[in-house]
C-alpha cells in the first residue's frame, strides 16, 4: 500500500524544486529517511542544500514532521511516517 506525502519547501529550497509543495508516493511504514531519499531522487539539487559531504543533514537545515525537527523525533530520520503527517523543509535562514 502506498500513499501520497505532501512536503512543503521554504525559502531557497522552493527554487530548487520549483514549487511550494510537492507530493511524493511512499510505501506504508516509510520513514523520514525514506521520504528524504525520494526527495533527493526527484530533485538531485537538494543534496548539496541539505547534506554535507559525509551524508549528514546540515545542522542549519530543518526537516519538520508535524512541527517537530528531526533531531527531536523519537528515532530521528528513522521515525516512521503516518499518512496524515505534515512535513516541511527549511534551509538556513539568515538576516540582520
N, C-alpha and C positions, 0 to 999 in steps of 0.2 A: 504494500500500500504506500502511495506517495501523496504528498500534499504540497501546496504552494506556500512558500515562506516569503513574506514581503520584507525587504531590507531597505531602510531609509538611510540615505547618504547625505552628508552635510559638507558645507564649505567647498574646498578644492576637490574633494572626492566626487562631487557631482559632475565636475568637468571630466574626470576620468571615466565615469560610467555613462555620462550623457543624460542623466535623469536624476530626479529627486528620490525615486524609489524604484526598485527592481524586484520582480518575483523570481524565485528560484525553486525548482522542483527538488524536494528532498524526500528520502525514504522515511518510513516510520522509524522511530528511535534514533534519528540523526542527532549528532552532537553539534555544538557550536563550531568545532574544528571542521566537521564535515561541510557545514554551510560555508565557512570561510574558504575551504578548498574549492567549492563550487563557484564562489565569487571570483577567486583567482583564475580559475579555468576560463570563465566567461570574460573576465577583464584582467588580462595579464599585467597591465599597467598599475594595478592596485598593489602588486607585490612590493615594489620599491616604496610605496606610500605607507604600507602597513608593517613590513617586516625588515629586520636588519639582515646582514649577510649570513648570520648564523641561523636564520629562520625563526627568530624570536620576535614576537609582537613588540613594536616600539612602545616604550613606557608612556609616550605622549599621545598615543593613539587609543581611542576608547571605543570598544565594541560593547554595546549595552544590550542586555536582554531584559525586557520589562523594566528598564531604568537602572539596572544593576550592571556595573562594569565587570567584565570577565574576571579580573583577579579576585573579585569578591563573590563569585559564584561558587557553589559547593565543590564542583570539580573543574573549575576554570574552563579552558577550551573543551574539555571532555564532558561538559554538562549536557545532558540530553535536552533537546528542544521539544516543545509541545506545539501543536498546530496553531494555537491562538497566541503564541509568544510574539512580542514586538521587538524587533531587532533594529538597532541604529548604529551607525559607524561614524565617528567623529575624528577628523585629523587633529593635529596640533593646532591650537588657536593662540595667536599672539596678538599683541597690541600694546598700546601705551597710553 
